Amino acid sequence: MSQSLTSFADLLRSAERSAVHLEMRDSYGVENENEAFARWREGHRLDRANRASWWRPWLDLVQEVTGRGVSLRRARIFSEPVSEYIRFEHSGTFTNVVAGEQVRWLPRRQASDIALPGNDFWLFDDRLVQFNIFDGEGRWVHTDHSDKPEVAQLCASAFETVWTRAIPHDAYSM
């Protein structure tokens, strides 16, 4: 089960200036990725020259939001050596970048001294936080929301510290 793209799209579309996303797991068990992950394991790679083969609703949404001037940034904290799932994510992240999202990678050992929230999150306009709650197998369970200023500040501070240290997607190879 996952949050519907429609409800999340409405939330993302409500951003006026910025939306940032911090991911901190080494693997996810999100149902809508299972088929693509299995195909990737079998050797399938996205063809950069064939945009129609990989363009999907998420990328349309990213392009729509960034096209009206909203800064959309994603940072991923990951363990090294990298998990198979992180290699899968990295191989397809060029699609996010093409759509207008900025993505950076931070090896976990470089995050040891950063105060981080306990869950992945989205932060919209430095005021509304959506925490993504996953179970131990990486399956999405639900989301929690907070508009408490101290929670938003913790998330903003954590994200900006990670972002400053992290490596831009195009400069990090696996």
SELUM-203727 format. One record per atom (N, C-alpha, C): residue number from 1; atom name; x, y, z. Coordinates in steps of 0.1 Angstrom, whole numbers, padded with zeros to 4 digits, m for minus. Example, Ala and Ser with C-alpha at 12.3 -4.5 7.8 and 13.67 -1.06 7.14 Angstrom:
<pts>
1 | N | 0132 | m0057 | 0078
1 | CA | 0123 | m0045 | 0078
1 | C | 0132 | m0033 | 0078
2 | N | 0128 | m0022 | 0071
2 | CA | 0137 | m0011 | 0071
2 | C | 0129 | 0000 | 0079
</pts>
This chain:
<pts>
1 | N | 0008 | m0012 | 0000
1 | CA | 0000 | 0000 | 0000
1 | C | 0009 | 0012 | 0000
2 | N | 0005 | 0023 | m0006
2 | CA | 0012 | 0035 | m0006
2 | C | 0002 | 0047 | m0006
3 | N | 0008 | 0058 | m0003
3 | CA | m0001 | 0070 | m0004
3 | C | m0004 | 0072 | m0018
4 | N | m0016 | 0077 | m0021
4 | CA | m0020 | 0079 | m0034
4 | C | m0013 | 0091 | m0040
5 | N | m0009 | 0089 | m0053
5 | CA | m0002 | 0100 | m0060
5 | C | m0010 | 0112 | m0060
6 | N | m0023 | 0111 | m0061
6 | CA | m0032 | 0122 | m0062
6 | C | m0032 | 0131 | m0049
7 | N | m0033 | 0124 | m0038
7 | CA | m0032 | 0132 | m0025
7 | C | m0019 | 0138 | m0023
8 | N | m0008 | 0131 | m0027
8 | CA | 0005 | 0137 | m0025
8 | C | 0007 | 0148 | m0035
9 | N | 0002 | 0146 | m0047
9 | CA | 0003 | 0156 | m0058
9 | C | m0003 | 0169 | m0053
10 | N | m0014 | 0169 | m0047
10 | CA | m0021 | 0181 | m0042
10 | C | m0012 | 0188 | m0032
11 | N | m0006 | 0180 | m0023
11 | CA | 0003 | 0186 | m0013
11 | C | 0015 | 0192 | m0020
12 | N | 0021 | 0185 | m0029
12 | CA | 0033 | 0191 | m0036
12 | C | 0029 | 0203 | m0044
13 | N | 0018 | 0203 | m0050
13 | CA | 0013 | 0214 | m0058
13 | C | 0010 | 0227 | m0049
14 | N | 0008 | 0224 | m0036
14 | CA | 0005 | 0235 | m0027
14 | C | 0018 | 0243 | m0024
15 | N | 0030 | 0237 | m0026
15 | CA | 0042 | 0244 | m0023
15 | C | 0044 | 0256 | m0032
16 | N | 0048 | 0267 | m0025
16 | CA | 0050 | 0279 | m0032
16 | C | 0064 | 0282 | m0036
17 | N | 0074 | 0278 | m0027
17 | CA | 0088 | 0281 | m0029
17 | C | 0097 | 0268 | m0029
18 | N | 0094 | 0259 | m0020
18 | CA | 0103 | 0248 | m0020
18 | C | 0096 | 0235 | m0014
19 | N | 0102 | 0224 | m0019
19 | CA | 0098 | 0211 | m0013
19 | C | 0111 | 0203 | m0013
20 | N | 0115 | 0198 | m0001
20 | CA | 0127 | 0190 | 0001
20 | C | 0123 | 0176 | 0006
21 | N | 0131 | 0166 | 0002
21 | CA | 0128 | 0152 | 0006
21 | C | 0141 | 0146 | 0011
22 | N | 0140 | 0141 | 0023
22 | CA | 0152 | 0134 | 0028
22 | C | 0149 | 0119 | 0030
23 | N | 0157 | 0110 | 0023
23 | CA | 0155 | 0096 | 0024
23 | C | 0167 | 0090 | 0031
24 | N | 0164 | 0081 | 0041
24 | CA | 0175 | 0076 | 0049
24 | C | 0176 | 0061 | 0050
25 | N | 0168 | 0054 | 0042
25 | CA | 0168 | 0039 | 0042
25 | C | 0177 | 0033 | 0031
26 | N | 0183 | 0022 | 0034
26 | CA | 0191 | 0015 | 0023
26 | C | 0183 | 0006 | 0014
27 | N | 0170 | 0004 | 0018
27 | CA | 0161 | m0003 | 0009
27 | C | 0147 | 0000 | 0012
28 | N | 0139 | 0000 | 0002
28 | CA | 0124 | 0002 | 0003
28 | C | 0117 | m0010 | m0003
29 | N | 0106 | m0013 | 0003
29 | CA | 0097 | m0024 | m0003
29 | C | 0084 | m0018 | m0008
30 | N | 0085 | m0007 | m0016
30 | CA | 0073 | 0000 | m0020
30 | C | 0067 | m0008 | m0032
31 | N | 0055 | m0012 | m0031
31 | CA | 0048 | m0020 | m0041
31 | C | 0050 | m0015 | m0055
32 | N | 0048 | m0002 | m0057
32 | CA | 0048 | 0002 | m0071
32 | C | 0062 | 0002 | m0077
33 | N | 0072 | m0002 | m0070
33 | CA | 0086 | m0003 | m0075
33 | C | 0090 | m0017 | m0078
34 | N | 0082 | m0027 | m0072
34 | CA | 0086 | m0041 | m0073
34 | C | 0089 | m0046 | m0087
35 | N | 0081 | m0043 | m0096
35 | CA | 0083 | m0048 | m0110
35 | C | 0096 | m0042 | m0116
36 | N | 0097 | m0029 | m0114
36 | CA | 0109 | m0022 | m0120
36 | C | 0122 | m0027 | m0114
37 | N | 0121 | m0029 | m0100
37 | CA | 0133 | m0034 | m0093
37 | C | 0137 | m0048 | m0098
38 | N | 0127 | m0057 | m0100
38 | CA | 0129 | m0070 | m0105
38 | C | 0135 | m0070 | m0119
39 | N | 0130 | m0061 | m0127
39 | CA | 0135 | m0060 | m0141
39 | C | 0150 | m0055 | m0141
40 | N | 0152 | m0045 | m0132
40 | CA | 0166 | m0040 | m0130
40 | C | 0175 | m0051 | m0126
41 | N | 0171 | m0059 | m0117
41 | CA | 0179 | m0071 | m0112
41 | C | 0183 | m0080 | m0123
42 | N | 0174 | m0081 | m0133
42 | CA | 0175 | m0090 | m0145
42 | C | 0184 | m0083 | m0156
43 | N | 0188 | m0071 | m0153
43 | CA | 0197 | m0064 | m0163
43 | C | 0191 | m0053 | m0171
44 | N | 0178 | m0051 | m0169
44 | CA | 0172 | m0040 | m0176
44 | C | 0176 | m0026 | m0171
45 | N | 0180 | m0017 | m0180
45 | CA | 0184 | m0003 | m0176
45 | C | 0175 | 0006 | m0185
46 | N | 0172 | 0017 | m0179
46 | CA | 0164 | 0028 | m0186
46 | C | 0173 | 0033 | m0197
47 | N | 0167 | 0035 | m0209
47 | CA | 0173 | 0041 | m0220
47 | C | 0172 | 0056 | m0220
48 | N | 0183 | 0063 | m0217
48 | CA | 0183 | 0077 | m0216
48 | C | 0178 | 0084 | m0229
49 | N | 0180 | 0078 | m0240
49 | CA | 0175 | 0084 | m0253
49 | C | 0161 | 0082 | m0256
50 | N | 0154 | 0073 | m0248
50 | CA | 0140 | 0069 | m0251
50 | C | 0132 | 0074 | m0239
51 | N | 0129 | 0087 | m0239
51 | CA | 0122 | 0093 | m0227
51 | C | 0108 | 0087 | m0226
52 | N | 0102 | 0084 | m0236
52 | CA | 0088 | 0078 | m0236
52 | C | 0088 | 0065 | m0228
53 | N | 0099 | 0058 | m0228
53 | CA | 0099 | 0045 | m0221
53 | C | 0101 | 0046 | m0206
54 | N | 0104 | 0058 | m0201
54 | CA | 0106 | 0060 | m0186
54 | C | 0098 | 0072 | m0180
55 | N | 0092 | 0080 | m0189
55 | CA | 0085 | 0091 | m0183
55 | C | 0072 | 0086 | m0177
56 | N | 0069 | 0091 | m0165
56 | CA | 0057 | 0086 | m0158
56 | C | 0050 | 0097 | m0150
57 | N | 0039 | 0095 | m0144
57 | CA | 0032 | 0106 | m0137
57 | C | 0040 | 0113 | m0127
58 | N | 0049 | 0107 | m0120
58 | CA | 0057 | 0114 | m0110
58 | C | 0066 | 0125 | m0117
59 | N | 0072 | 0121 | m0128
59 | CA | 0080 | 0130 | m0135
59 | C | 0072 | 0142 | m0141
60 | N | 0060 | 0139 | m0145
60 | CA | 0052 | 0150 | m0150
60 | C | 0049 | 0160 | m0139
61 | N | 0046 | 0155 | m0127
61 | CA | 0044 | 0163 | m0115
61 | C | 0056 | 0171 | m0111
62 | N | 0068 | 0165 | m0112
62 | CA | 0080 | 0172 | m0109
62 | C | 0082 | 0184 | m0118
63 | N | 0080 | 0181 | m0131
63 | CA | 0082 | 0191 | m0141
63 | C | 0072 | 0202 | m0140
64 | N | 0060 | 0199 | m0136
64 | CA | 0049 | 0209 | m0134
64 | C | 0053 | 0218 | m0123
65 | N | 0057 | 0212 | m0111
65 | CA | 0060 | 0220 | m0099
65 | C | 0073 | 0229 | m0101
66 | N | 0083 | 0223 | m0106
66 | CA | 0096 | 0230 | m0108
66 | C | 0094 | 0240 | m0120
67 | N | 0085 | 0238 | m0129
67 | CA | 0083 | 0247 | m0140
67 | C | 0077 | 0260 | m0136
68 | N | 0070 | 0260 | m0124
68 | CA | 0065 | 0273 | m0119
68 | C | 0074 | 0279 | m0108
69 | N | 0086 | 0274 | m0107
69 | CA | 0096 | 0280 | m0099
69 | C | 0098 | 0274 | m0085
70 | N | 0092 | 0264 | m0082
70 | CA | 0094 | 0257 | m0069
70 | C | 0107 | 0249 | m0069
71 | N | 0115 | 0251 | m0060
71 | CA | 0128 | 0244 | m0059
71 | C | 0124 | 0230 | m0053
72 | N | 0128 | 0219 | m0060
72 | CA | 0125 | 0206 | m0055
72 | C | 0138 | 0198 | m0054
73 | N | 0142 | 0195 | m0041
73 | CA | 0155 | 0189 | m0038
73 | C | 0152 | 0176 | m0031
74 | N | 0161 | 0166 | m0034
74 | CA | 0160 | 0153 | m0027
74 | C | 0175 | 0149 | m0023
75 | N | 0176 | 0145 | m0010
75 | CA | 0189 | 0140 | m0005
75 | C | 0187 | 0126 | 0000
76 | N | 0197 | 0118 | m0003
76 | CA | 0196 | 0104 | 0001
76 | C | 0209 | 0101 | 0010
77 | N | 0206 | 0096 | 0022
77 | CA | 0217 | 0091 | 0030
77 | C | 0217 | 0076 | 0029
78 | N | 0229 | 0071 | 0026
78 | CA | 0230 | 0056 | 0023
78 | C | 0243 | 0050 | 0029
79 | N | 0242 | 0037 | 0031
79 | CA | 0254 | 0030 | 0036
79 | C | 0263 | 0026 | 0025
80 | N | 0276 | 0025 | 0028
80 | CA | 0286 | 0019 | 0018
80 | C | 0292 | 0007 | 0025
81 | N | 0295 | m0003 | 0018
81 | CA | 0291 | m0005 | 0004
81 | C | 0276 | m0004 | 0002
82 | N | 0272 | 0001 | m0010
82 | CA | 0258 | 0003 | m0012
82 | C | 0250 | m0009 | m0014
83 | N | 0237 | m0009 | m0010
83 | CA | 0228 | m0020 | m0012
83 | C | 0224 | m0021 | m0026
84 | N | 0219 | m0032 | m0030
84 | CA | 0214 | m0035 | m0043
84 | C | 0203 | m0024 | m0047
85 | N | 0195 | m0022 | m0037
85 | CA | 0184 | m0012 | m0039
85 | C | 0189 | 0002 | m0042
86 | N | 0199 | 0006 | m0035
86 | CA | 0205 | 0019 | m0037
86 | C | 0211 | 0020 | m0051
87 | N | 0217 | 0009 | m0056
87 | CA | 0222 | 0009 | m0069
87 | C | 0211 | 0011 | m0079
88 | N | 0200 | 0004 | m0077
88 | CA | 0188 | 0005 | m0085
88 | C | 0183 | 0020 | m0085
89 | N | 0182 | 0026 | m0074
89 | CA | 0177 | 0040 | m0073
89 | C | 0186 | 0049 | m0081
90 | N | 0199 | 0047 | m0078
90 | CA | 0209 | 0056 | m0085
90 | C | 0208 | 0055 | m0100
91 | N | 0206 | 0043 | m0105
91 | CA | 0206 | 0041 | m0120
91 | C | 0194 | 0048 | m0126
92 | N | 0183 | 0050 | m0119
92 | CA | 0172 | 0056 | m0125
92 | C | 0170 | 0071 | m0121
93 | N | 0179 | 0076 | m0112
93 | CA | 0177 | 0090 | m0107
93 | C | 0179 | 0100 | m0118
94 | N | 0186 | 0097 | m0129
94 | CA | 0187 | 0107 | m0140
94 | C | 0174 | 0112 | m0144
95 | N | 0163 | 0103 | m0143
95 | CA | 0150 | 0107 | m0148
95 | C | 0144 | 0119 | m0139
96 | N | 0147 | 0118 | m0126
96 | CA | 0143 | 0129 | m0117
96 | C | 0150 | 0142 | m0121
97 | N | 0163 | 0141 | m0124
97 | CA | 0171 | 0153 | m0127
97 | C | 0166 | 0159 | m0140
98 | N | 0163 | 0151 | m0150
98 | CA | 0158 | 0156 | m0163
98 | C | 0145 | 0163 | m0160
99 | N | 0136 | 0158 | m0151
99 | CA | 0123 | 0165 | m0148
99 | C | 0124 | 0177 | m0141
100 | N | 0136 | 0180 | m0135
100 | CA | 0138 | 0193 | m0127
100 | C | 0141 | 0191 | m0113
101 | N | 0142 | 0179 | m0108
101 | CA | 0145 | 0177 | m0094
101 | C | 0160 | 0177 | m0092
102 | N | 0165 | 0183 | m0081
102 | CA | 0179 | 0183 | m0078
102 | C | 0181 | 0171 | m0068
103 | N | 0191 | 0163 | m0070
103 | CA | 0193 | 0151 | m0061
103 | C | 0208 | 0150 | m0057
104 | N | 0210 | 0148 | m0045
104 | CA | 0223 | 0146 | m0039
104 | C | 0224 | 0133 | m0031
105 | N | 0236 | 0128 | m0029
105 | CA | 0238 | 0115 | m0022
105 | C | 0248 | 0118 | m0011
106 | N | 0246 | 0113 | 0001
106 | CA | 0255 | 0114 | 0012
106 | C | 0258 | 0100 | 0019
107 | N | 0270 | 0096 | 0018
107 | CA | 0273 | 0083 | 0025
107 | C | 0271 | 0085 | 0040
108 | N | 0264 | 0075 | 0046
108 | CA | 0260 | 0075 | 0060
108 | C | 0271 | 0079 | 0069
109 | N | 0283 | 0074 | 0067
109 | CA | 0294 | 0077 | 0076
109 | C | 0297 | 0092 | 0077
110 | N | 0293 | 0100 | 0067
110 | CA | 0294 | 0114 | 0068
110 | C | 0283 | 0121 | 0074
111 | N | 0273 | 0114 | 0079
111 | CA | 0261 | 0120 | 0086
111 | C | 0261 | 0117 | 0101
112 | N | 0271 | 0111 | 0106
112 | CA | 0271 | 0107 | 0120
112 | C | 0269 | 0118 | 0130
113 | N | 0273 | 0130 | 0127
113 | CA | 0272 | 0141 | 0136
113 | C | 0261 | 0150 | 0133
114 | N | 0251 | 0146 | 0124
114 | CA | 0239 | 0154 | 0121
114 | C | 0227 | 0149 | 0129
115 | N | 0220 | 0159 | 0135
115 | CA | 0208 | 0156 | 0142
115 | C | 0197 | 0153 | 0131
116 | N | 0193 | 0141 | 0130
116 | CA | 0183 | 0137 | 0120
116 | C | 0170 | 0132 | 0126
117 | N | 0159 | 0136 | 0120
117 | CA | 0146 | 0130 | 0125
117 | C | 0146 | 0115 | 0123
118 | N | 0137 | 0108 | 0130
118 | CA | 0137 | 0093 | 0129
118 | C | 0131 | 0087 | 0117
119 | N | 0125 | 0095 | 0108
119 | CA | 0119 | 0090 | 0096
119 | C | 0122 | 0099 | 0084
120 | N | 0121 | 0093 | 0072
120 | CA | 0122 | 0101 | 0060
120 | C | 0111 | 0111 | 0060
121 | N | 0113 | 0122 | 0053
121 | CA | 0103 | 0133 | 0053
121 | C | 0103 | 0141 | 0041
122 | N | 0092 | 0148 | 0039
122 | CA | 0091 | 0159 | 0029
122 | C | 0089 | 0171 | 0037
123 | N | 0095 | 0182 | 0034
123 | CA | 0092 | 0195 | 0040
123 | C | 0088 | 0205 | 0029
124 | N | 0076 | 0211 | 0031
124 | CA | 0071 | 0220 | 0021
124 | C | 0072 | 0235 | 0027
125 | N | 0078 | 0243 | 0019
125 | CA | 0080 | 0257 | 0022
125 | C | 0084 | 0260 | 0037
126 | N | 0093 | 0251 | 0042
126 | CA | 0098 | 0252 | 0055
126 | C | 0088 | 0253 | 0066
127 | N | 0076 | 0248 | 0064
127 | CA | 0065 | 0249 | 0074
127 | C | 0057 | 0237 | 0076
128 | N | 0055 | 0228 | 0066
128 | CA | 0047 | 0216 | 0068
128 | C | 0056 | 0204 | 0065
129 | N | 0056 | 0195 | 0074
129 | CA | 0064 | 0183 | 0073
129 | C | 0055 | 0171 | 0071
130 | N | 0058 | 0162 | 0062
130 | CA | 0052 | 0149 | 0060
130 | C | 0062 | 0139 | 0063
131 | N | 0060 | 0131 | 0073
131 | CA | 0069 | 0120 | 0077
131 | C | 0064 | 0108 | 0070
132 | N | 0073 | 0100 | 0063
132 | CA | 0069 | 0088 | 0057
132 | C | 0073 | 0076 | 0066
133 | N | 0063 | 0069 | 0070
133 | CA | 0066 | 0058 | 0080
133 | C | 0066 | 0045 | 0073
134 | N | 0077 | 0038 | 0075
134 | CA | 0079 | 0025 | 0068
134 | C | 0080 | 0014 | 0079
135 | N | 0077 | 0002 | 0076
135 | CA | 0079 | m0009 | 0085
135 | C | 0093 | m0014 | 0083
136 | N | 0097 | m0025 | 0091
136 | CA | 0111 | m0030 | 0091
136 | C | 0115 | m0036 | 0077
137 | N | 0106 | m0039 | 0069
137 | CA | 0109 | m0044 | 0056
137 | C | 0109 | m0033 | 0045
138 | N | 0107 | m0021 | 0049
138 | CA | 0107 | m0010 | 0040
138 | C | 0094 | m0007 | 0033
139 | N | 0083 | m0013 | 0038
139 | CA | 0070 | m0011 | 0032
139 | C | 0064 | 0001 | 0038
140 | N | 0058 | 0010 | 0030
140 | CA | 0051 | 0022 | 0034
140 | C | 0040 | 0018 | 0043
141 | N | 0038 | 0024 | 0055
141 | CA | 0028 | 0021 | 0064
141 | C | 0017 | 0033 | 0064
142 | N | 0022 | 0045 | 0066
142 | CA | 0014 | 0057 | 0066
142 | C | 0022 | 0069 | 0067
143 | N | 0016 | 0081 | 0066
143 | CA | 0023 | 0093 | 0068
143 | C | 0018 | 0101 | 0080
144 | N | 0026 | 0108 | 0086
144 | CA | 0023 | 0117 | 0097
144 | C | 0026 | 0131 | 0092
145 | N | 0018 | 0141 | 0097
145 | CA | 0020 | 0155 | 0093
145 | C | 0022 | 0163 | 0105
146 | N | 0031 | 0173 | 0104
146 | CA | 0033 | 0183 | 0114
146 | C | 0035 | 0197 | 0109
147 | N | 0028 | 0207 | 0115
147 | CA | 0031 | 0221 | 0111
147 | C | 0037 | 0228 | 0123
148 | N | 0042 | 0220 | 0133
148 | CA | 0048 | 0227 | 0145
148 | C | 0061 | 0233 | 0140
149 | N | 0063 | 0246 | 0143
149 | CA | 0075 | 0253 | 0139
149 | C | 0088 | 0246 | 0143
150 | N | 0088 | 0240 | 0155
150 | CA | 0101 | 0233 | 0160
150 | C | 0104 | 0220 | 0152
151 | N | 0093 | 0214 | 0148
151 | CA | 0095 | 0202 | 0139
151 | C | 0100 | 0205 | 0125
152 | N | 0094 | 0216 | 0120
152 | CA | 0098 | 0221 | 0107
152 | C | 0113 | 0225 | 0107
153 | N | 0116 | 0232 | 0118
153 | CA | 0130 | 0237 | 0119
153 | C | 0140 | 0226 | 0120
154 | N | 0137 | 0215 | 0128
154 | CA | 0146 | 0204 | 0129
154 | C | 0148 | 0198 | 0115
155 | N | 0137 | 0196 | 0108
155 | CA | 0138 | 0190 | 0095
155 | C | 0146 | 0198 | 0085
156 | N | 0143 | 0211 | 0085
156 | CA | 0150 | 0221 | 0076
156 | C | 0165 | 0221 | 0079
157 | N | 0168 | 0221 | 0092
157 | CA | 0182 | 0221 | 0096
157 | C | 0189 | 0208 | 0092
158 | N | 0183 | 0197 | 0094
158 | CA | 0189 | 0184 | 0091
158 | C | 0190 | 0183 | 0075
159 | N | 0180 | 0187 | 0068
159 | CA | 0181 | 0187 | 0054
159 | C | 0192 | 0195 | 0048
160 | N | 0193 | 0208 | 0053
160 | CA | 0203 | 0217 | 0048
160 | C | 0217 | 0212 | 0051
161 | N | 0219 | 0206 | 0063
161 | CA | 0232 | 0201 | 0066
161 | C | 0236 | 0189 | 0057
162 | N | 0226 | 0180 | 0055
162 | CA | 0229 | 0169 | 0046
162 | C | 0232 | 0175 | 0032
163 | N | 0224 | 0184 | 0027
163 | CA | 0225 | 0189 | 0014
163 | C | 0239 | 0195 | 0011
164 | N | 0244 | 0203 | 0021
164 | CA | 0257 | 0209 | 0020
164 | C | 0268 | 0199 | 0019
165 | N | 0267 | 0188 | 0026
165 | CA | 0277 | 0177 | 0025
165 | C | 0276 | 0168 | 0014
166 | N | 0264 | 0166 | 0009
166 | CA | 0261 | 0156 | m0001
166 | C | 0267 | 0159 | m0015
167 | N | 0268 | 0148 | m0023
167 | CA | 0274 | 0148 | m0036
167 | C | 0263 | 0149 | m0046
168 | N | 0264 | 0159 | m0056
168 | CA | 0254 | 0160 | m0066
168 | C | 0253 | 0146 | m0074
169 | N | 0241 | 0143 | m0078
169 | CA | 0239 | 0130 | m0085
169 | C | 0248 | 0128 | m0096
170 | N | 0250 | 0138 | m0105
170 | CA | 0259 | 0136 | m0117
170 | C | 0274 | 0134 | m0113
171 | N | 0277 | 0137 | m0101
171 | CA | 0292 | 0136 | m0096
171 | C | 0294 | 0124 | m0088
172 | N | 0283 | 0116 | m0085
172 | CA | 0285 | 0104 | m0077
172 | C | 0282 | 0092 | m0085
173 | N | 0292 | 0083 | m0086
173 | CA | 0290 | 0071 | m0094
173 | C | 0291 | 0059 | m0085
174 | N | 0284 | 0049 | m0088
174 | CA | 0284 | 0036 | m0080
174 | C | 0289 | 0025 | m0089
</pts>
